[in-house]
Amino acid sequence: MYAYDELDRTLINERVEEFRDQVKRRLSGELTEDEFKMLRLQNGVYLQLHAYMFRVAIPYGTLSSRQLRRLAHVARRYDRGYGHFTTRQNIQFNWIKLAELPDALADLAEVGIHSMQTSGNNTRNVTSDQWAGVVPGEVEDPRIWSELLRQYTTLHPEFSFLPRKFKFAITASPHDRAAIKIHDIGLRLHRNAQGEIGFEVLVGGGLGRTPFIAKTIRPFVHGRDLLSYVEAILRVYNQYGRRDNIYKARIKILVHELGIEKFAAEVEEEWRAMGETALTLDEAVIEEVRSRFAYPMYEKLPHMPDELKAAAHDPLFERWRRNSVFTHKVQGYAIVTLSLKPVGAPPGDATADQMDAIADLADKYSFGEIRVGHEQNLALPHVARRDLPALWKALDRIGLATPNVNLISDIIACPGLDYCSLANARAIPIAQELSRRFANPDTAELIGRLHINISGCINACGHHHVGHIGILGVDKNGEEFYQITIGGRADENAELGVLIGPSVPFGEVADVIEDIVEAYLALRERPDELFVDTVKRLGVEPFKERVYATR
Amino acid sequence: MTSPLEQKIRITGPSIVTANRTFDGAVIYRNRHKGWSTDLSEAAIVRNADEARALLAEAVADDVGAVGPYIAPVQIRGDDKVKPGNLRERIRQKGVTIDLLPVSA
């Protein structure tokens, strides 16, 4: 966990009081909605179909048990008893009253949580690998650099009114769990030939109505130059980004229109002109941030304790362990993913009672720490392997031991037309139906890794373009229809999915997905050829044929 | 942003003006008494562009009480009961189409 200092606490508390005053003036009529809208957005407050929606940042996906309990408290006291974890390491509350928002913010501020810059045309919550600091093979914990970026971008005066929103993601592992190639700036931490730490910088990724995979602008930027180089990119974007057209205002459009070479040349020129600046990080500053990340005092434990050997006879436990337990960098420990995708439930939702129970389990089994992943699941990052059987039983009691992580029912879905004022079609009921169709864990295991992503509109909050199977809701003369893409992926080999054909009505989506899966099972070369690899090998035609032959 | 009053108004059937209540975001409908109601059956019904424009202007003027007023279609059944005219408005009136809480806990 990162320990906030007095400056952080003062900043958050002052922000609460500032927003309290703004809300008071809005409710009294002193501020019009036009004047207030930007202020509320800068504090993560949207107006959705039925109510205000309040988005709270979970920087780089790390939460303490105390913080999670406070989120549960907000869900219970100010909302309807649940929250929704998003695809960008935020949590959203769907039924907040504007008049009560300042109190909710104050309650969160007490534990160092805020909603600054979770909306608006500024730099958003910096996201990272949810396994940061615990997964084997990392160059370094990417949260150190995420935190440096968080401090640098928070209330940055030059970048508080960008042409459009701006998102960073950082990974330090060869396998990208942070989806860096679909971010405005993606950063891959690695070492150069001299062994120095730095970043491959990617720019111009993003989804929405014009999706692009990010391009490498510089293969190596030294760690000390991270902030100055990022500032150069932001300056070029701030100057040339299309403020005249909201649909062309993201940096991806600028990079595409200029071309990566020209864009890179502009950035290099800006960077050179900046020279050695206050943004050049000296080692003491980096070390100061590094020292504020506390790691658990791990015990020396065996890899295969007796408790685990005994539990291995239980096939249900073994299925869960195989699916949801991952290798930790310290022997005797494991990373455990908690599926927020029980069969038939809205993806990514957790009740206040579940949040409290997870916080208790984190205290008991994970040194009080919880992680939030962009796949809308949670993780306990430091579980002793001897405790896995007990943890599994406890998770099962609260509905969080569904062994479907990375399988077909581990669906990413946006709130869709059930909540969102931008949506054209519902996303959650589609996810619920699909999770019921593929509820049999044997079937799911047979299919293997397969990511379904669902968005209720072209804004793509469900990342449908990069789902192995992507489902996009569209409006056709007042009816919900869905376009299906296949072959997308959000990892280090990120690709955009390819449309298989005409959209299908709400009632046929699950049948179509079943057809696609059946085609895959028949077409794959061997049981371990993943769906996405079969699509890569054969293209969309065989799947298209299967889906539309009888429709 | 273009004011709702500057946008072209096209009415193809009975319509109402709806918005969200400022202090809590609740769905509200402009009624016949120059106020708001959370009950669709109390909404003022307009049937042509001039009526709609007038009702919208009245709603927009109440910036303190309501956020984002707009014109939405409705259906009037044989028994004069008013129903939302599309799925979006049905969801706004009746709430989400799913169980609110995740399973268990």
Interface residues (C-beta under 8 A of the other chain):
Chain A: R26 L27 S28 G29 T32 E33 D34 L47 Q48 L49 H50 A51 Y52 R80 G81 Y82 I96 K97 L98 A99 L340 P342 V343 G344 A345 P346 D349 A350 T351 D353 Q354 A357 I398 G399 L400 L417 D418 Y419 R426 I428 P429 Q432 G478 E480
Chain B: M1 N20 T22 F23 D24 G25 A26 V27 D63 V64 V67 G68 N86 L87 R88 I91 R92 G95 V96 T97 I98 L100 L101 P102 V103 S104 A105
